[in-house]
């Protein structure tokens, strides 16, 4: 099974780029974040006519939104909401082989890394804390789970362009890293990218729109992740980042796709 996750930053605005990715990579499952469209207006037909006809959605107008698009049958799907908000950040699909895919879009947290001064940052931490408590009660470590998405945290020193300069920047602060680590440990999730790429190597999936030349400055962060539970770890065969997609014309997302392959 080939699975791809991508924060597309508006699926309708960048539909041509999504279809290019499908043609080049031919994934079995594509997980999108920040689709920014209500379910009724999701461009379903474009996927169905190309063979990706199984779709699970949680969308809203103009903000957030997650989608799972699959060539494989979706046996069941569900939507979870967190912190009492119906803001379309978590969709789940059960696939053949008893594999359950969770597609997440974690709140970004604003600019000030202080929960007392910044409600957005407080919400981000509360969102993660609520999920941390949920995983061990709703799922088991021996379930066949894949968790993907824009988690909006770069946890390792080499997941950012400069650990020293990013330590007080939202997405790489110690409290965010500690909280995401607790979520990863809640069911013993295995980081699929770092399963293949040593922690000593720089690895990014996001480059800011603010950079005049993103490739030359290369001030990236690894905000997009794929985790699997221990039963699926032996099935991991490859993982890579489609860095080139950051430069796709005419209007690229600031995130790039993460591709993970699992053996049958």
N, C-alpha and C positions, 0 to 999 in steps of 0.2 A: 504494500500500500504506500503510495506517495501522498504525503499530506503537506499542504502549504498554508502558512498564515501570513496575512498582509493587512496592515492598517492602510486602507486605500484612500481615506480622507475624501469621501464622496464617490460612491460606486457609479452614479450616473455621470458625473463629470469625467470620470476616468475609466469608463467602461471599455474603451478601446485598449487601454493598457492591461486591463484584466483579461480581455480576450486574447491579447498577445501572449500573456503569461500562460494561459491555458494551452495555447497552440505550441509554445516552446517547451513547456514542462510536462504537459499531459498528466496532471495530478488526478488521483482518485477522489481526493477531498480538498476543497479550498475553503479556508476560514477567513472571513473578512471582518475588519473592525472599522468603526466610523463610517458606516454606510450612509448615514445621514438621509434616510428616506423611510417613509412609512411603508408597511408591508405591501399594501395594495399597489404602490408605485415602484416597487423593486423590479428591475429589468429581467424578470424571470424568463421571458421568451428567448432572450439572447443566449442564456445558458441551456435551456431545454433543447433548443434546436441544434446545439453542438454536442449533446449527449450527457450534459450535467443536469439531469432533470429532477433530482431529489434535493429539495431545498428546505432548510429550517431557518426561520427568520425571527428577529426581535428588533423591529425598527421604529423610529420616531422621526418627526419632521425636523430636519435641519441640524440635529445633534446626535451624537453617539450612534447606536445601532450596530448589531452584529448579525452575521449570516454564515451558515454552513451550506456549501454547494457541493453536491456529491454525484459521482457516477454510480456509486454503490447505493443500494437501497437503504433508506433511513427507516429502521424498524419502529422507532418512536422518537419523539423530541419533546423538549420542555424548555421553559424560560424561567430563570430565577431572578428575583429582584432583591436588592440589598439596602439596608439602612432605611427601610420604609419608603424608598423612592422607586418609581416605575420608570427607570431611565435606560432600559434596554442595553445592558452591559454583559449579559450572560445567557447564552443559548447552548443547549445540550442536544446531541444527537446520538442515538444508539445505532451502530453499524453492524453488519454481519461479523461473525466471529466474537460476538459479545464484547465489542470494543465500544466504549463510550467516549465521545469527544466533547470536551467543554471548551467553548470559545469565549474568551473574556476580553473586556476592555476596562481596565482599571482606571479610575479617575486620575487625571494628571497631577492635581494638587496645587495648582497656582504657582506663584513665584516666591512666596515667603515661607521658609521651612519652619514655621512656628504654629502649632495648632491653636494656641491662644490668640494669636494675632490674625490668623488666616483660616477662615471657615473651610475653604477648599482643601487645605492640607489636613485639617482635622477630619474632614469627610473621607479623604483617601485612607487615612490610618484606620478609621472606624470601619470602612468598607472591607479592608484586608483583615482586621481583627474578627469581624463577623464571619468571614469565609474560613478563617483559621479554625474557629470553633465548630463550623459546620462540617468540614471535611470528615473528621473522624466519626461523627455521628451519622452522617448520611451515606458514606462510602467506606470501603475497606482497602487496606494496602494491597491485598491480593486481587482486587478488581482490576480489570484491563481498561485503564483510564489513560486518556491523552488530554492534557491541558495545554491550550495554546492561546496566544493572543498578545496584544499590546498591554503588558503589565506595568508600563510606565515607570519601571525601576531598572537601573543598571547596577546589579549587585556586586560585581567583582571589580577589583582595581583596574583590570585591563578591559573592562566593559565600557570605559570612558576614556576620552583622549588624554585627560590629565587627572589622576586621582587627587593630587594635591590641590588643584584649582577647582575641582568639582565637589569637594567634600562638603561644602555648605550650599550646594545647589540642589534644588528639588529634583529628585530622581536618583540621587546618589548619596543622600545624607545617611548617617549611621542609623537613625531610627527607621528609615525606609528599608535599608538593607537588612537590618535585624528582623523587621516585620515580614519581609518577603521570605527570608530564610526560614522563619518559623512556619510559614505556609508550605514551603517546599518540604520541610521535615515532617509536616503533619501526617502525610501518608508515605513518606520516603520517596518522593518524586525524584526522578533522574533527569537532569538537565541534558536534553538531547544534543544541543549544539556543543556544549563543553564535554560531552561524551567523546567527541571526535577532535575538538580543537582545544589544546592545552590551555590552562588558565594563564600561562605565561605569555600567551599571544593576544594581541589586540583584536577585538571583535566588536563590530558595530552593526546596527540595523537602522539607524536614524541619523540624519544630518539636517540641521536647522535650515529653514528657508532664509534666515537672516544672513547666512554666509554668502558673500559675493561669488566665491568659487568654492563650493562644498568639497570638491575632490581635492583641490590643492591644499586647502586648510585642514581637511580631514579631521575636523573636531566632532567626532561621532559619539554615539552612545548605543549600547545594546539594550533596547527597551522591549524588544519582541522576543518571545520565548516559546519553546516547545518542551513540555515535561511529560514523562511517562511514569507510570507506576512500575515497581520492580518486575512484575510478570512480563511486561513488554520490553524491558531493557535489553534482553538477549536478542530481540527481534530488530533492534536498531542496526541498520546497515550503512547509512550515510546521512550527513546533514551539512547544509551549506547555506550561505547567504547570497542572494542575488543582488550584489552591490551595484551592478550595472543599471538596474532598474531605477536608481535614484536619478539617472540622467535621461530617462526616456522622455521623448517629446510627445505632445507639446507641453503638458503640465504634469510633471511627476508628483507623486506623493513624497512627503518628507521621510516616510518609512520605506523599507524595501522588503520583498518577500523572503521568508525563511522556509527552506525546503528540507523535509525529513522523509527518509525512506525506511519502511519497516518490512521485514520478510514476512511471508505468510505464516 
